[in-house]
Each structure stands twice: as C-alpha cells, then as structure tokens.
Amino acid sequence: MIKINFVCFGNICRSPMAEFVMKNLVRNAGVEKNFLIESSGCHPSVGTPIHPDSCNELKKNNVHFTKRTSKLFTKETYKNFDYVICMDSDNVYDAKKISGGDPDRKIYLLLEFAGEKRDVDDPYYTDNYAVAYADILHGCQALLEKLSRTFHKIF
C-alpha cells in the first residue's frame, strides 16, 4: 500500500483539495485499494472544516469529497506515510522541522513531480481557488504517473 499525506499551512484549502483530487485519480485508475491518502497542516486550527471555496472548486470539477476537519501534521504523521507532499516551500520547511529533518527523504513539493520547482499559491490569500485547483490537479496527475512507473505491478 502506498501512503500519501498532502500538507499545507492550515489544512483547509490546498491539502484537502489535493487529498480528494488524488483519491479521485486513483479511483478512476481502479487502484484505490492500493492507496491510503490523507492530508494535514503544519499550523491548522484543528477541527476546522474545508474552506467553502475549496468545496465549491471540487464540486465544479466533479471531484467527490467528504466532510472532514483539519488535522495537525506531526512526527507520527511523518512516520506513518511513505510520501509527504507539500503545497509550498514554507510547508516543506515546516514539515522538515517537525519530522526532524526528513531523515527518510519522503518530503516533496507537489509540483516537483510535474518538473516544476514552484509553489501552489495559497487561495486563502489569493482568492483564486481555480488556479490552485489546476496546479493541484497537474501535480497529482504527475505524481500518479511517477508512482505508476515506480510501482507498475500495482497498476
């Protein structure tokens, strides 16, 4: 089983969108039983629901999602997942600090998988949820493609 945790600042906008986008992609590929996909935040207000505009963006793009509330990224989260996929470089910094420096080398920036060294801008501040969604979809598709090449036996 491949275990992925998407990480952003508050776990209410980008990382939950990435969680549900990735769940949708693996479901459509028929390999969902081979994945555990969750999300968390480095500085969440724990228990806060997904931002309504993130929900609206997922609905607009026919991505199924469930109600959930924000969770904190912890050292235990790091230990329990194979991939820790961050939305921006600040999240990478925070996740490494929390995990003790990424000793297992499993912290990545999402858009790295698409060959881009840039952040997914935070729509909480930009108010552009469509752009964040497009970047997240692009990164998740590239991540799934990499995983399918690496773990071709489960695809």
Secondary structure, DSSP 4 states (H G I P E B T S, - for coil): -EEEEEEESSSSSHHHHHHHHHHHHHHHTT-GGGEEEEEEESS--TTPBPPHHHHHHHHHTT------B--B--HHHHHH-SEEEESSHHHHHHHHHHHTS-TT--EEEGGGGGT-------HHHH--HHHHHHHHHHHHHHHHHHHHHHTGGG-
